[in-house]
């Protein structure tokens, strides 16, 4: 019983971490894309 709860906690924790990381990577990619477009507009 306790072991199952621990396994659920570990799986939940890692899925949260992976989800958070993918969110951060996605956001930084969007920011980079916007910055790149801005620089491109100013550059031309």
C-alpha positions in Angstrom: 0.0 0.0 0.0 2.7 2.5 1.1 4.9 1.3 -1.8 2.1 2.0 -4.3 1.7 5.5 -3.0 5.4 6.1 -3.2 5.5 4.9 -6.8 2.5 7.1 -7.7 4.3 10.1 -6.1 7.5 9.4 -8.0 5.7 9.1 -11.3 3.6 12.2 -10.6 6.7 14.1 -9.6 8.6 13.2 -12.7 5.7 13.9 -15.0 5.4 17.3 -13.4 9.1 18.0 -13.8 9.1 16.9 -17.4 5.9 18.9 -18.1 7.5 22.0 -16.5 10.7 21.6 -18.4 8.9 21.2 -21.7 6.8 24.3 -20.8 10.0 26.3 -20.1 11.7 25.1 -23.3 8.6 25.9 -25.3 8.4 29.4 -23.8 12.1 30.2 -24.3 11.7 29.0 -27.9 8.8 31.3 -28.5 10.7 34.2 -26.9 13.7 33.4 -29.1 11.4 33.3 -32.2 9.9 36.7 -31.3 13.3 38.2 -30.7 14.6 36.7 -33.9 11.7 38.2 -35.9 12.1 41.6 -34.2 15.9 41.7 -35.0 15.0 40.6 -38.6 12.5 43.4 -38.9 15.0 46.0 -37.6 17.8 44.5 -39.7 16.0 44.9 -43.0 
